[in-house]
Amino acid sequence: SRHIGPSQRLQRASSSQSRAAMAECMGCVTGPCGTRRAPPRAPKQQRVELNVGGKRFTSSRHTLSQCPTSLLAALVSGCPQEDGSYFIDRDPDFFGFVLSFLRDGAEHFVPPDDARSCAWLRREAIQLGMEQLVMLLNRKLAELAEKGAQQAFAPSTQPPTDSLFPCLPEPPAYVGAPIPNNETQRIATLNGLGVLYTSREHHYDCIVDVIAALLDMPIVLVSLVSADEQWFKARCGLDCSTTSRSSSFCAFTFKPE
């Protein structure tokens, strides 16, 4: 038998410890020397494919999880479809604004400039459970309503024009019903209902049909007047779904407040 001295035992023990430490640092990597565990790697920002109403969007799991209580965060925490994408049955036209809000944050997000687009985007934010975006759009809609009221009360700056009949001034252009003093609060209340620009509903359609039949009226409308137009939740005898606010006689009911 071969005698092993103390120095050789120490050398073998050190070599064995080195091999064990190296094995811990290796991966579950299968190679010619066997299978070893791979070292942990820094997590990568995983790309996510979204199918929103038939239109494709690309984002990251980190971005879509910025609102932890939203539908998007819950969706990407689950399993995708067979093609690797997540399907969202919502309007794709405003989803780009939703992604911009998640990427840029509330401080740097730029909402749409017009009231109708803001109202549509607010509806999508409500459906997606994005409360912070809803609050931001509520403030934007209130600002647009206040701006519209100021413009309505502002004096005309149009320069005078020469006329062959100075004693017969031209009649002023019709600008619609006067803006009520509580316009800002009225618009905020209207937006808070979450009804503007929603889909048609059977029971509302039935109401206008029944009223038209009972009163023998050719046109019956359920009209909601926003900052710059009136929109019909239900209609009978009229094809269009919106008209300008200046043509709305329903707006005359706002005075007196």
ChimeraX commands (.cxc) that place a marker at each C-alpha (Angstrom):
marker #1 position 0.00,0.00,0.00 radius 0.5
marker #1 position 1.11,3.54,-0.77 radius 0.5
marker #1 position 1.65,5.96,2.10 radius 0.5
marker #1 position 0.01,9.43,1.71 radius 0.5
marker #1 position 1.66,12.16,3.69 radius 0.5
marker #1 position -0.03,15.16,5.39 radius 0.5
marker #1 position 0.97,17.59,2.60 radius 0.5
marker #1 position -0.60,15.35,-0.06 radius 0.5
marker #1 position -3.82,15.05,1.97 radius 0.5
marker #1 position -4.01,18.86,2.26 radius 0.5
marker #1 position -3.39,19.26,-1.47 radius 0.5
marker #1 position -6.14,16.72,-2.34 radius 0.5
marker #1 position -8.61,18.38,0.05 radius 0.5
marker #1 position -7.89,21.79,-1.47 radius 0.5
marker #1 position -8.35,20.42,-4.97 radius 0.5
marker #1 position -11.64,18.77,-3.98 radius 0.5
marker #1 position -12.94,22.05,-2.48 radius 0.5
marker #1 position -11.96,23.94,-5.66 radius 0.5
marker #1 position -13.85,21.44,-7.83 radius 0.5
marker #1 position -16.93,21.74,-5.59 radius 0.5
marker #1 position -16.83,25.55,-5.75 radius 0.5
marker #1 position -16.44,25.44,-9.52 radius 0.5
marker #1 position -19.39,23.05,-9.81 radius 0.5
marker #1 position -21.53,25.52,-7.86 radius 0.5
marker #1 position -20.66,28.33,-10.28 radius 0.5
marker #1 position -21.45,26.30,-13.42 radius 0.5
marker #1 position -24.99,25.97,-14.94 radius 0.5
marker #1 position -27.29,23.24,-15.68 radius 0.5
marker #1 position -25.13,23.02,-18.81 radius 0.5
marker #1 position -24.78,19.62,-20.43 radius 0.5
marker #1 position -21.40,19.02,-21.98 radius 0.5
marker #1 position -18.77,16.30,-22.45 radius 0.5
marker #1 position -17.95,16.45,-18.76 radius 0.5
marker #1 position -21.50,15.95,-17.55 radius 0.5
marker #1 position -24.32,18.24,-16.45 radius 0.5
marker #1 position -23.64,21.22,-14.24 radius 0.5
marker #1 position -25.78,24.04,-12.89 radius 0.5
marker #1 position -25.45,27.38,-14.75 radius 0.5
marker #1 position -24.48,30.52,-12.84 radius 0.5
marker #1 position -27.32,32.97,-12.20 radius 0.5
marker #1 position -27.61,35.70,-14.82 radius 0.5
marker #1 position -28.98,39.21,-14.52 radius 0.5
marker #1 position -32.67,39.27,-15.47 radius 0.5
marker #1 position -33.34,40.71,-18.91 radius 0.5
marker #1 position -36.20,43.05,-19.75 radius 0.5
marker #1 position -38.53,40.60,-21.44 radius 0.5
marker #1 position -40.23,41.74,-24.63 radius 0.5
marker #1 position -43.99,41.23,-24.83 radius 0.5
marker #1 position -46.15,41.05,-27.96 radius 0.5
marker #1 position -49.70,42.40,-27.62 radius 0.5
marker #1 position -52.67,41.89,-29.94 radius 0.5
marker #1 position -55.03,44.77,-29.21 radius 0.5
marker #1 position -58.23,44.47,-31.22 radius 0.5
marker #1 position -56.31,42.88,-34.11 radius 0.5
marker #1 position -53.42,45.39,-34.10 radius 0.5
marker #1 position -49.95,44.37,-32.90 radius 0.5
marker #1 position -47.99,46.29,-30.26 radius 0.5
marker #1 position -44.60,45.51,-28.72 radius 0.5
marker #1 position -43.63,46.48,-25.19 radius 0.5
marker #1 position -41.83,45.01,-22.19 radius 0.5
marker #1 position -43.15,43.18,-19.16 radius 0.5
marker #1 position -41.60,45.88,-16.97 radius 0.5
marker #1 position -43.50,48.67,-18.76 radius 0.5
marker #1 position -46.83,46.85,-18.69 radius 0.5
marker #1 position -46.44,46.25,-14.94 radius 0.5
marker #1 position -46.05,49.95,-14.05 radius 0.5
marker #1 position -49.67,50.00,-12.81 radius 0.5
marker #1 position -49.74,46.89,-10.58 radius 0.5
marker #1 position -53.53,46.94,-10.17 radius 0.5
marker #1 position -54.28,47.32,-13.89 radius 0.5
marker #1 position -55.64,44.72,-16.27 radius 0.5
marker #1 position -52.37,44.85,-18.25 radius 0.5
marker #1 position -50.23,43.90,-15.23 radius 0.5
marker #1 position -52.54,40.98,-14.46 radius 0.5
marker #1 position -52.57,39.90,-18.10 radius 0.5
marker #1 position -48.78,39.69,-18.58 radius 0.5
marker #1 position -48.39,37.82,-15.30 radius 0.5
marker #1 position -50.22,34.90,-16.91 radius 0.5
marker #1 position -49.53,32.69,-19.90 radius 0.5
marker #1 position -49.67,34.03,-23.47 radius 0.5
marker #1 position -51.58,32.51,-26.37 radius 0.5
marker #1 position -50.16,29.84,-28.64 radius 0.5
marker #1 position -48.44,32.43,-30.86 radius 0.5
marker #1 position -46.73,33.97,-27.82 radius 0.5
marker #1 position -48.85,37.14,-27.75 radius 0.5
marker #1 position -51.41,38.46,-25.27 radius 0.5
marker #1 position -54.82,39.38,-26.67 radius 0.5
marker #1 position -56.69,42.47,-25.41 radius 0.5
marker #1 position -60.20,43.03,-26.73 radius 0.5
marker #1 position -60.04,46.84,-26.73 radius 0.5
marker #1 position -59.91,49.68,-29.27 radius 0.5
marker #1 position -56.35,49.85,-30.69 radius 0.5
marker #1 position -56.64,53.50,-31.81 radius 0.5
marker #1 position -55.89,54.86,-28.33 radius 0.5
marker #1 position -53.67,52.08,-27.00 radius 0.5
marker #1 position -50.55,53.96,-28.12 radius 0.5
marker #1 position -51.43,56.68,-25.59 radius 0.5
marker #1 position -51.78,54.00,-22.90 radius 0.5
marker #1 position -48.27,52.68,-23.63 radius 0.5
marker #1 position -46.86,56.22,-23.70 radius 0.5
marker #1 position -48.34,56.86,-20.25 radius 0.5
marker #1 position -46.78,53.66,-18.88 radius 0.5
marker #1 position -43.39,54.42,-20.45 radius 0.5
marker #1 position -43.16,58.16,-19.69 radius 0.5
marker #1 position -45.07,58.36,-16.42 radius 0.5
marker #1 position -47.75,60.86,-15.41 radius 0.5
marker #1 position -45.26,63.73,-15.16 radius 0.5
marker #1 position -44.13,63.55,-18.80 radius 0.5
marker #1 position -47.23,62.11,-20.47 radius 0.5
marker #1 position -48.84,64.33,-23.16 radius 0.5
marker #1 position -52.61,63.65,-23.48 radius 0.5
marker #1 position -54.65,64.41,-26.62 radius 0.5
marker #1 position -55.53,68.05,-27.26 radius 0.5
marker #1 position -59.22,67.65,-28.09 radius 0.5
marker #1 position -62.01,66.76,-25.68 radius 0.5
marker #1 position -63.39,63.88,-27.72 radius 0.5
marker #1 position -60.07,62.01,-27.90 radius 0.5
marker #1 position -59.54,62.60,-24.17 radius 0.5
marker #1 position -62.97,61.17,-23.44 radius 0.5
marker #1 position -62.29,58.08,-25.57 radius 0.5
marker #1 position -58.90,57.57,-23.93 radius 0.5
marker #1 position -60.46,58.01,-20.49 radius 0.5
marker #1 position -62.97,55.28,-21.32 radius 0.5
marker #1 position -60.12,52.91,-22.27 radius 0.5
marker #1 position -58.23,53.79,-19.08 radius 0.5
marker #1 position -61.30,52.97,-16.99 radius 0.5
marker #1 position -61.71,49.60,-18.70 radius 0.5
marker #1 position -58.01,48.80,-18.17 radius 0.5
marker #1 position -58.13,49.78,-14.50 radius 0.5
marker #1 position -55.55,52.59,-14.80 radius 0.5
marker #1 position -56.78,54.97,-12.09 radius 0.5
marker #1 position -53.87,57.41,-12.32 radius 0.5
marker #1 position -54.44,57.92,-16.06 radius 0.5
marker #1 position -58.17,58.42,-15.44 radius 0.5
marker #1 position -57.43,61.16,-12.87 radius 0.5
marker #1 position -55.01,62.87,-15.26 radius 0.5
marker #1 position -57.59,62.87,-18.07 radius 0.5
marker #1 position -60.27,64.20,-15.73 radius 0.5
marker #1 position -58.06,67.22,-15.07 radius 0.5
marker #1 position -57.36,67.64,-18.80 radius 0.5
marker #1 position -61.07,67.53,-19.67 radius 0.5
marker #1 position -61.82,70.09,-16.96 radius 0.5
marker #1 position -59.11,72.37,-18.40 radius 0.5
marker #1 position -60.57,72.03,-21.91 radius 0.5
marker #1 position -64.04,72.84,-20.61 radius 0.5
marker #1 position -62.78,75.93,-18.78 radius 0.5
marker #1 position -60.85,77.05,-21.86 radius 0.5
marker #1 position -63.98,76.67,-23.99 radius 0.5
marker #1 position -65.98,78.73,-21.51 radius 0.5
marker #1 position -63.39,81.51,-21.53 radius 0.5
marker #1 position -63.37,81.62,-25.32 radius 0.5
marker #1 position -67.16,81.79,-25.42 radius 0.5
marker #1 position -67.22,84.80,-23.06 radius 0.5
marker #1 position -64.24,86.55,-24.68 radius 0.5
marker #1 position -65.07,89.69,-26.70 radius 0.5
marker #1 position -64.76,89.43,-30.44 radius 0.5
marker #1 position -61.42,90.56,-31.88 radius 0.5
marker #1 position -62.53,90.48,-35.51 radius 0.5
marker #1 position -61.63,93.79,-37.24 radius 0.5
marker #1 position -64.48,95.84,-38.71 radius 0.5
marker #1 position -65.15,95.45,-42.42 radius 0.5
marker #1 position -66.18,98.09,-44.93 radius 0.5
marker #1 position -69.78,97.94,-45.98 radius 0.5
marker #1 position -71.86,99.69,-48.61 radius 0.5
marker #1 position -74.60,100.00,-46.00 radius 0.5
marker #1 position -72.97,101.14,-42.75 radius 0.5
marker #1 position -76.37,101.73,-41.18 radius 0.5
marker #1 position -77.30,98.04,-41.67 radius 0.5
marker #1 position -74.69,95.92,-39.86 radius 0.5
marker #1 position -74.48,92.26,-40.69 radius 0.5
marker #1 position -76.17,89.98,-38.17 radius 0.5
marker #1 position -73.73,88.11,-35.93 radius 0.5
marker #1 position -73.04,84.46,-36.69 radius 0.5
marker #1 position -74.98,82.03,-34.54 radius 0.5
marker #1 position -72.72,80.55,-31.86 radius 0.5
marker #1 position -75.23,78.34,-30.10 radius 0.5
marker #1 position -76.50,78.35,-26.56 radius 0.5
marker #1 position -74.64,80.47,-23.98 radius 0.5
marker #1 position -72.09,78.71,-21.82 radius 0.5
marker #1 position -73.44,78.24,-18.26 radius 0.5
marker #1 position -71.50,79.53,-15.28 radius 0.5
marker #1 position -71.09,76.01,-13.89 radius 0.5
marker #1 position -69.66,74.62,-17.15 radius 0.5
marker #1 position -66.47,73.24,-15.55 radius 0.5
marker #1 position -68.42,71.34,-12.88 radius 0.5
marker #1 position -70.97,70.17,-15.44 radius 0.5
marker #1 position -68.29,68.70,-17.73 radius 0.5
marker #1 position -66.57,67.03,-14.76 radius 0.5
marker #1 position -69.87,65.44,-13.71 radius 0.5
marker #1 position -70.59,64.31,-17.27 radius 0.5
marker #1 position -67.16,62.71,-17.63 radius 0.5
marker #1 position -67.57,61.05,-14.25 radius 0.5
marker #1 position -70.59,59.14,-15.54 radius 0.5
marker #1 position -68.38,57.19,-17.96 radius 0.5
marker #1 position -71.11,57.18,-20.61 radius 0.5
marker #1 position -69.68,59.42,-23.36 radius 0.5
marker #1 position -68.80,57.59,-26.59 radius 0.5
marker #1 position -69.76,54.16,-25.25 radius 0.5
marker #1 position -71.37,51.51,-27.41 radius 0.5
marker #1 position -75.07,51.49,-28.21 radius 0.5
marker #1 position -77.24,49.69,-25.66 radius 0.5
marker #1 position -80.50,47.90,-26.39 radius 0.5
marker #1 position -82.55,49.35,-23.53 radius 0.5
marker #1 position -81.72,52.94,-24.51 radius 0.5
marker #1 position -82.64,52.21,-28.13 radius 0.5
marker #1 position -85.94,50.76,-26.93 radius 0.5
marker #1 position -86.69,53.94,-24.97 radius 0.5
marker #1 position -86.32,56.25,-27.98 radius 0.5
marker #1 position -88.29,53.86,-30.20 radius 0.5
marker #1 position -91.18,53.71,-27.72 radius 0.5
marker #1 position -91.26,57.50,-27.23 radius 0.5
marker #1 position -91.20,58.09,-30.98 radius 0.5
marker #1 position -94.17,55.72,-31.40 radius 0.5
marker #1 position -96.19,57.11,-28.46 radius 0.5
marker #1 position -95.74,60.77,-29.35 radius 0.5
marker #1 position -95.66,60.24,-33.12 radius 0.5
marker #1 position -92.34,62.10,-33.41 radius 0.5
marker #1 position -89.97,61.60,-36.36 radius 0.5
marker #1 position -86.79,62.15,-34.30 radius 0.5
marker #1 position -86.09,61.20,-30.68 radius 0.5
marker #1 position -82.60,61.48,-29.13 radius 0.5
marker #1 position -80.79,60.82,-25.87 radius 0.5
marker #1 position -78.29,63.67,-26.11 radius 0.5
marker #1 position -75.17,64.34,-24.03 radius 0.5
marker #1 position -73.51,67.73,-24.58 radius 0.5
marker #1 position -69.73,67.76,-24.10 radius 0.5
marker #1 position -67.30,70.68,-24.30 radius 0.5
marker #1 position -67.45,71.05,-28.10 radius 0.5
marker #1 position -70.16,68.73,-29.43 radius 0.5
marker #1 position -73.30,66.79,-28.55 radius 0.5
marker #1 position -73.26,63.01,-28.76 radius 0.5
marker #1 position -76.30,60.75,-28.94 radius 0.5
marker #1 position -76.34,57.73,-26.67 radius 0.5
marker #1 position -79.53,56.59,-28.44 radius 0.5
marker #1 position -81.29,57.93,-31.51 radius 0.5
marker #1 position -84.36,57.30,-33.64 radius 0.5
marker #1 position -84.88,58.98,-37.02 radius 0.5
marker #1 position -81.33,60.40,-37.26 radius 0.5
marker #1 position -78.31,58.70,-38.83 radius 0.5
marker #1 position -75.45,60.78,-37.39 radius 0.5
marker #1 position -74.15,60.09,-33.87 radius 0.5
marker #1 position -72.73,63.57,-33.15 radius 0.5
marker #1 position -73.31,67.20,-34.07 radius 0.5
marker #1 position -71.50,70.41,-33.13 radius 0.5
marker #1 position -72.44,72.02,-29.84 radius 0.5
marker #1 position -73.38,75.23,-31.63 radius 0.5
marker #1 position -76.24,73.39,-33.36 radius 0.5
marker #1 position -77.56,71.87,-30.14 radius 0.5
marker #1 position -80.81,73.28,-28.82 radius 0.5
marker #1 position -80.49,70.84,-25.88 radius 0.5
marker #1 position -77.67,73.07,-24.59 radius 0.5
marker #1 position -80.21,75.85,-23.94 radius 0.5
marker #1 position -81.52,73.82,-21.00 radius 0.5
marker #1 position -78.27,74.61,-19.09 radius 0.5
marker #1 position -79.45,78.20,-18.53 radius 0.5
marker #1 position -80.29,79.23,-15.91 radius 0.5
marker #1 position -78.05,76.92,-13.90 radius 0.5
marker link #1:1,2 radius 0.2
marker link #1:2,3 radius 0.2
marker link #1:3,4 radius 0.2
marker link #1:4,5 radius 0.2
marker link #1:5,6 radius 0.2
marker link #1:6,7 radius 0.2
marker link #1:7,8 radius 0.2
marker link #1:8,9 radius 0.2
marker link #1:9,10 radius 0.2
marker link #1:10,11 radius 0.2
marker link #1:11,12 radius 0.2
marker link #1:12,13 radius 0.2
marker link #1:13,14 radius 0.2
marker link #1:14,15 radius 0.2
marker link #1:15,16 radius 0.2
marker link #1:16,17 radius 0.2
marker link #1:17,18 radius 0.2
marker link #1:18,19 radius 0.2
marker link #1:19,20 radius 0.2
marker link #1:20,21 radius 0.2
marker link #1:21,22 radius 0.2
marker link #1:22,23 radius 0.2
marker link #1:23,24 radius 0.2
marker link #1:24,25 radius 0.2
marker link #1:25,26 radius 0.2
marker link #1:26,27 radius 0.2
marker link #1:27,28 radius 0.2
marker link #1:28,29 radius 0.2
marker link #1:29,30 radius 0.2
marker link #1:30,31 radius 0.2
marker link #1:31,32 radius 0.2
marker link #1:32,33 radius 0.2
marker link #1:33,34 radius 0.2
marker link #1:34,35 radius 0.2
marker link #1:35,36 radius 0.2
marker link #1:36,37 radius 0.2
marker link #1:37,38 radius 0.2
marker link #1:38,39 radius 0.2
marker link #1:39,40 radius 0.2
marker link #1:40,41 radius 0.2
marker link #1:41,42 radius 0.2
marker link #1:42,43 radius 0.2
marker link #1:43,44 radius 0.2
marker link #1:44,45 radius 0.2
marker link #1:45,46 radius 0.2
marker link #1:46,47 radius 0.2
marker link #1:47,48 radius 0.2
marker link #1:48,49 radius 0.2
marker link #1:49,50 radius 0.2
marker link #1:50,51 radius 0.2
marker link #1:51,52 radius 0.2
marker link #1:52,53 radius 0.2
marker link #1:53,54 radius 0.2
marker link #1:54,55 radius 0.2
marker link #1:55,56 radius 0.2
marker link #1:56,57 radius 0.2
marker link #1:57,58 radius 0.2
marker link #1:58,59 radius 0.2
marker link #1:59,60 radius 0.2
marker link #1:60,61 radius 0.2
marker link #1:61,62 radius 0.2
marker link #1:62,63 radius 0.2
marker link #1:63,64 radius 0.2
marker link #1:64,65 radius 0.2
marker link #1:65,66 radius 0.2
marker link #1:66,67 radius 0.2
marker link #1:67,68 radius 0.2
marker link #1:68,69 radius 0.2
marker link #1:69,70 radius 0.2
marker link #1:70,71 radius 0.2
marker link #1:71,72 radius 0.2
marker link #1:72,73 radius 0.2
marker link #1:73,74 radius 0.2
marker link #1:74,75 radius 0.2
marker link #1:75,76 radius 0.2
marker link #1:76,77 radius 0.2
marker link #1:77,78 radius 0.2
marker link #1:78,79 radius 0.2
marker link #1:79,80 radius 0.2
marker link #1:80,81 radius 0.2
marker link #1:81,82 radius 0.2
marker link #1:82,83 radius 0.2
marker link #1:83,84 radius 0.2
marker link #1:84,85 radius 0.2
marker link #1:85,86 radius 0.2
marker link #1:86,87 radius 0.2
marker link #1:87,88 radius 0.2
marker link #1:88,89 radius 0.2
marker link #1:89,90 radius 0.2
marker link #1:90,91 radius 0.2
marker link #1:91,92 radius 0.2
marker link #1:92,93 radius 0.2
marker link #1:93,94 radius 0.2
marker link #1:94,95 radius 0.2
marker link #1:95,96 radius 0.2
marker link #1:96,97 radius 0.2
marker link #1:97,98 radius 0.2
marker link #1:98,99 radius 0.2
marker link #1:99,100 radius 0.2
marker link #1:100,101 radius 0.2
marker link #1:101,102 radius 0.2
marker link #1:102,103 radius 0.2
marker link #1:103,104 radius 0.2
marker link #1:104,105 radius 0.2
marker link #1:105,106 radius 0.2
marker link #1:106,107 radius 0.2
marker link #1:107,108 radius 0.2
marker link #1:108,109 radius 0.2
marker link #1:109,110 radius 0.2
marker link #1:110,111 radius 0.2
marker link #1:111,112 radius 0.2
marker link #1:112,113 radius 0.2
marker link #1:113,114 radius 0.2
marker link #1:114,115 radius 0.2
marker link #1:115,116 radius 0.2
marker link #1:116,117 radius 0.2
marker link #1:117,118 radius 0.2
marker link #1:118,119 radius 0.2
marker link #1:119,120 radius 0.2
marker link #1:120,121 radius 0.2
marker link #1:121,122 radius 0.2
marker link #1:122,123 radius 0.2
marker link #1:123,124 radius 0.2
marker link #1:124,125 radius 0.2
marker link #1:125,126 radius 0.2
marker link #1:126,127 radius 0.2
marker link #1:127,128 radius 0.2
marker link #1:128,129 radius 0.2
marker link #1:129,130 radius 0.2
marker link #1:130,131 radius 0.2
marker link #1:131,132 radius 0.2
marker link #1:132,133 radius 0.2
marker link #1:133,134 radius 0.2
marker link #1:134,135 radius 0.2
marker link #1:135,136 radius 0.2
marker link #1:136,137 radius 0.2
marker link #1:137,138 radius 0.2
marker link #1:138,139 radius 0.2
marker link #1:139,140 radius 0.2
marker link #1:140,141 radius 0.2
marker link #1:141,142 radius 0.2
marker link #1:142,143 radius 0.2
marker link #1:143,144 radius 0.2
marker link #1:144,145 radius 0.2
marker link #1:145,146 radius 0.2
marker link #1:146,147 radius 0.2
marker link #1:147,148 radius 0.2
marker link #1:148,149 radius 0.2
marker link #1:149,150 radius 0.2
marker link #1:150,151 radius 0.2
marker link #1:151,152 radius 0.2
marker link #1:152,153 radius 0.2
marker link #1:153,154 radius 0.2
marker link #1:154,155 radius 0.2
marker link #1:155,156 radius 0.2
marker link #1:156,157 radius 0.2
marker link #1:157,158 radius 0.2
marker link #1:158,159 radius 0.2
marker link #1:159,160 radius 0.2
marker link #1:160,161 radius 0.2
marker link #1:161,162 radius 0.2
marker link #1:162,163 radius 0.2
marker link #1:163,164 radius 0.2
marker link #1:164,165 radius 0.2
marker link #1:165,166 radius 0.2
marker link #1:166,167 radius 0.2
marker link #1:167,168 radius 0.2
marker link #1:168,169 radius 0.2
marker link #1:169,170 radius 0.2
marker link #1:170,171 radius 0.2
marker link #1:171,172 radius 0.2
marker link #1:172,173 radius 0.2
marker link #1:173,174 radius 0.2
marker link #1:174,175 radius 0.2
marker link #1:175,176 radius 0.2
marker link #1:176,177 radius 0.2
marker link #1:177,178 radius 0.2
marker link #1:178,179 radius 0.2
marker link #1:179,180 radius 0.2
marker link #1:180,181 radius 0.2
marker link #1:181,182 radius 0.2
marker link #1:182,183 radius 0.2
marker link #1:183,184 radius 0.2
marker link #1:184,185 radius 0.2
marker link #1:185,186 radius 0.2
marker link #1:186,187 radius 0.2
marker link #1:187,188 radius 0.2
marker link #1:188,189 radius 0.2
marker link #1:189,190 radius 0.2
marker link #1:190,191 radius 0.2
marker link #1:191,192 radius 0.2
marker link #1:192,193 radius 0.2
marker link #1:193,194 radius 0.2
marker link #1:194,195 radius 0.2
marker link #1:195,196 radius 0.2
marker link #1:196,197 radius 0.2
marker link #1:197,198 radius 0.2
marker link #1:198,199 radius 0.2
marker link #1:199,200 radius 0.2
marker link #1:200,201 radius 0.2
marker link #1:201,202 radius 0.2
marker link #1:202,203 radius 0.2
marker link #1:203,204 radius 0.2
marker link #1:204,205 radius 0.2
marker link #1:205,206 radius 0.2
marker link #1:206,207 radius 0.2
marker link #1:207,208 radius 0.2
marker link #1:208,209 radius 0.2
marker link #1:209,210 radius 0.2
marker link #1:210,211 radius 0.2
marker link #1:211,212 radius 0.2
marker link #1:212,213 radius 0.2
marker link #1:213,214 radius 0.2
marker link #1:214,215 radius 0.2
marker link #1:215,216 radius 0.2
marker link #1:216,217 radius 0.2
marker link #1:217,218 radius 0.2
marker link #1:218,219 radius 0.2
marker link #1:219,220 radius 0.2
marker link #1:220,221 radius 0.2
marker link #1:221,222 radius 0.2
marker link #1:222,223 radius 0.2
marker link #1:223,224 radius 0.2
marker link #1:224,225 radius 0.2
marker link #1:225,226 radius 0.2
marker link #1:226,227 radius 0.2
marker link #1:227,228 radius 0.2
marker link #1:228,229 radius 0.2
marker link #1:229,230 radius 0.2
marker link #1:230,231 radius 0.2
marker link #1:231,232 radius 0.2
marker link #1:232,233 radius 0.2
marker link #1:233,234 radius 0.2
marker link #1:234,235 radius 0.2
marker link #1:235,236 radius 0.2
marker link #1:236,237 radius 0.2
marker link #1:237,238 radius 0.2
marker link #1:238,239 radius 0.2
marker link #1:239,240 radius 0.2
marker link #1:240,241 radius 0.2
marker link #1:241,242 radius 0.2
marker link #1:242,243 radius 0.2
marker link #1:243,244 radius 0.2
marker link #1:244,245 radius 0.2
marker link #1:245,246 radius 0.2
marker link #1:246,247 radius 0.2
marker link #1:247,248 radius 0.2
marker link #1:248,249 radius 0.2
marker link #1:249,250 radius 0.2
marker link #1:250,251 radius 0.2
marker link #1:251,252 radius 0.2
marker link #1:252,253 radius 0.2
marker link #1:253,254 radius 0.2
marker link #1:254,255 radius 0.2
marker link #1:255,256 radius 0.2
marker link #1:256,257 radius 0.2
view
